[in-house]
Structure formats: C-alpha cells, structure tokens
Amino acid sequence: MLSAKRDKRAAKRFFCKALKANYKQSPRVINVDQNAAYPIAVDELKAELTLPQVCKLRQNKYLNNLIEQDRRFIKKLVNPGLGFQSFYTARRTIIGYETMNQIRKGQILGVAKGDIQAQIEFVSQIFGVAA
C-alpha cells in the first residue's frame, strides 16, 4: 500500500514536471507503459485542472519498443567507451555514433539503406576524406 502511494506521487511529480515545459498547447494524448500509478495520477491532475479533461491516457506495454530498438545499436558502441575524458567528448562521440547509424539505416536523403557505395561517398563528401 505504501509503495503504491509512493508510485502515485512519483508519477504525479513526473507529469507535473513534464507539463511545466514551455509548450504551445496542452497534450491531447499521453503515452505511457502499464504502471498502475499513471491513471490515478492523471485523474488527480485532471481534477486539479492541471491537465485538460480531453487529454487521453494511452497505456501500452510496447509503445516505446521502437525507440528502444533503435538505441540498441548505439548502446553497444557507447558501453565500451564509457571512459570519456569529458562531457564534451562524450557528446560529440555519441552524436557521431547516431549519425553513422542514421546513414546505415538509410535515413539520409539520397543514400539508400544497404547501398554501401553511396554511404561511403556521402561520408567522404562530408568529411573530405578518401575512402
């Protein structure tokens, strides 16, 4: 019982913090996992008029699965290199990992997924290096 109350308070704090961000409009849908504390917290926020009544809570166990799957490749690269000398170096390196992953997946205009030659050409044009 005590854990459920704590979870509800934590969920409510989380939603309040997210709602304080500077958005032009209130959310119409909130996607979350199936934590039992979320519906209670959302109902309380609606009762307090912090959250609009028309806002829907959509609970689905696997909604964030696509994002997590996309990050799996990046995590494999980042974990061995956790000894970054500075935050700036870590940031630049991780951005590089993510960019190369986007190129590999064909998310760059004019570079198809699986077209290795086009990917090599694109990278060499950006960095001015010969492959």
Kinemage of the C-alpha trace (Angstrom):
@kinemage 1
@onewidth
@group {chain A} dominant
@subgroup {mainchain}
@vectorlist {calphas} color= white
{ca met a 1} P 0.000 0.000 0.000
{ca leu a 2} L 2.786 2.393 0.930
{ca ser a 3} L 4.639 1.582 -2.297
{ca ala a 4} L 1.526 2.295 -4.394
{ca lys a 5} L 1.122 5.733 -2.774
{ca arg a 6} L 4.786 6.480 -3.361
{ca asp a 7} L 4.479 5.398 -7.021
{ca lys a 8} L 1.400 7.575 -7.477
{ca arg a 9} L 3.170 10.614 -6.010
{ca ala a 10} L 6.213 9.970 -8.186
{ca ala a 11} L 4.030 9.645 -11.295
{ca lys a 12} L 2.212 12.863 -10.421
{ca arg a 13} L 5.518 14.721 -9.901
{ca phe a 14} L 6.758 13.374 -13.228
{ca phe a 15} L 3.649 14.565 -15.094
{ca cys a 16} L 3.743 17.973 -13.384
{ca lys a 17} L 7.378 18.433 -14.334
{ca ala a 18} L 6.673 17.424 -17.940
{ca leu a 19} L 3.676 19.762 -18.137
{ca lys a 20} L 5.717 22.743 -16.875
{ca ala a 21} L 7.831 22.728 -20.037
{ca asn a 22} L 7.111 25.522 -22.478
{ca tyr a 23} L 4.644 24.014 -24.920
{ca lys a 24} L 2.308 25.981 -27.138
{ca gln a 25} L -0.603 23.691 -26.290
{ca ser a 26} L -1.560 21.052 -23.762
{ca pro a 27} L -1.119 17.409 -24.695
{ca arg a 28} L -4.103 15.615 -26.170
{ca val a 29} L -2.633 12.125 -25.592
{ca ile a 30} L -0.080 10.841 -23.093
{ca asn a 31} L 1.589 7.536 -23.976
{ca val a 32} L 2.952 5.535 -21.059
{ca asp a 33} L 3.662 1.956 -20.079
{ca gln a 34} L 1.292 -0.057 -17.902
{ca asn a 35} L 2.326 1.247 -14.500
{ca ala a 36} L -0.786 1.264 -12.312
{ca ala a 37} L 0.113 4.650 -10.811
{ca tyr a 38} L -0.295 6.577 -14.077
{ca pro a 39} L -4.119 6.509 -14.382
{ca ile a 40} L -4.526 7.611 -10.763
{ca ala a 41} L -2.044 10.468 -11.185
{ca val a 42} L -3.667 11.616 -14.438
{ca asp a 43} L -7.129 11.562 -12.855
{ca glu a 44} L -5.868 13.706 -9.973
{ca leu a 45} L -4.245 16.185 -12.365
{ca lys a 46} L -7.490 16.428 -14.330
{ca ala a 47} L -9.428 17.049 -11.112
{ca glu a 48} L -6.971 19.822 -10.190
{ca leu a 49} L -7.348 21.261 -13.739
{ca thr a 50} L -3.606 20.949 -14.287
{ca leu a 51} L -4.335 18.626 -17.192
{ca pro a 52} L -7.232 19.213 -19.623
{ca gln a 53} L -10.201 16.853 -19.337
{ca val a 54} L -9.936 15.961 -23.041
{ca cys a 55} L -6.416 14.595 -22.593
{ca lys a 56} L -6.340 10.836 -23.037
{ca leu a 57} L -4.008 8.446 -21.284
{ca arg a 58} L -2.874 5.644 -23.548
{ca gln a 59} L -1.219 2.740 -21.786
{ca asn a 60} L 0.586 0.182 -23.874
{ca lys a 61} L 3.324 -2.173 -22.806
{ca tyr a 62} L 5.294 -1.872 -26.040
{ca leu a 63} L 4.774 1.723 -27.228
{ca asn a 64} L 8.388 2.706 -26.644
{ca asn a 65} L 9.786 -0.522 -28.102
{ca leu a 66} L 10.692 1.050 -31.480
{ca ile a 67} L 12.748 3.746 -29.794
{ca glu a 68} L 14.480 1.239 -27.561
{ca gln a 69} L 15.291 -0.999 -30.520
{ca asp a 70} L 16.760 1.947 -32.397
{ca arg a 71} L 19.021 2.801 -29.443
{ca arg a 72} L 20.299 -0.753 -29.017
{ca phe a 73} L 22.980 -0.295 -31.684
{ca ile a 74} L 24.156 2.967 -30.091
{ca lys a 75} L 24.289 1.375 -26.621
{ca lys a 76} L 26.561 -1.386 -27.930
{ca leu a 77} L 29.041 1.258 -29.094
{ca val a 78} L 28.787 3.538 -26.074
{ca asn a 79} L 29.226 0.957 -23.314
{ca pro a 80} L 32.839 0.023 -24.188
{ca gly a 81} L 33.779 3.699 -24.441
{ca leu a 82} L 32.438 4.870 -21.104
{ca gly a 83} L 35.824 6.271 -20.167
{ca phe a 84} L 35.269 9.568 -21.973
{ca gln a 85} L 37.612 12.292 -20.779
{ca ser a 86} L 34.941 14.982 -20.732
{ca phe a 87} L 31.251 15.538 -21.276
{ca tyr a 88} L 32.029 17.441 -24.487
{ca thr a 89} L 33.985 14.496 -25.909
{ca ala a 90} L 31.242 12.042 -24.959
{ca arg a 91} L 28.597 14.245 -26.537
{ca arg a 92} L 30.469 14.598 -29.832
{ca thr a 93} L 31.258 10.885 -29.987
{ca ile a 94} L 27.674 9.791 -29.301
{ca ile a 95} L 26.351 12.250 -31.910
{ca gly a 96} L 28.793 10.690 -34.373
{ca tyr a 97} L 27.541 7.188 -33.495
{ca glu a 98} L 23.929 8.280 -34.006
{ca thr a 99} L 24.718 9.989 -37.315
{ca met a 100} L 26.526 6.947 -38.690
{ca asn a 101} L 23.610 4.765 -37.573
{ca gln a 102} L 21.174 7.021 -39.442
{ca ile a 103} L 23.302 6.788 -42.582
{ca arg a 104} L 23.490 2.993 -42.246
{ca lys a 105} L 19.688 2.730 -41.863
{ca gly a 106} L 19.038 4.852 -44.973
{ca gln a 107} L 17.555 7.825 -43.128
{ca ile a 108} L 19.622 10.310 -45.164
{ca leu a 109} L 18.073 11.708 -48.342
{ca gly a 110} L 19.805 10.249 -51.393
{ca val a 111} L 21.540 7.433 -49.503
{ca ala a 112} L 19.585 4.183 -49.617
{ca lys a 113} L 19.709 1.551 -46.904
{ca gly a 114} L 22.208 -1.126 -47.835
{ca asp a 115} L 23.873 0.989 -50.557
{ca ile a 116} L 27.375 0.845 -49.119
{ca gln a 117} L 28.982 2.732 -52.002
{ca ala a 118} L 26.549 5.654 -51.601
{ca gln a 119} L 27.139 5.660 -47.836
{ca ile a 120} L 30.919 5.768 -48.330
{ca glu a 121} L 30.575 8.558 -50.886
{ca phe a 122} L 28.287 10.548 -48.565
{ca val a 123} L 30.673 10.284 -45.617
{ca ser a 124} L 33.675 11.178 -47.764
{ca gln a 125} L 31.858 14.258 -49.108
{ca ile a 126} L 31.000 15.422 -45.605
{ca phe a 127} L 34.435 14.950 -44.118
{ca gly a 128} L 36.532 15.423 -47.240
{ca val a 129} L 38.335 12.132 -46.823
{ca ala a 130} L 39.079 9.459 -49.373
{ca ala a 131} L 37.718 6.038 -48.579
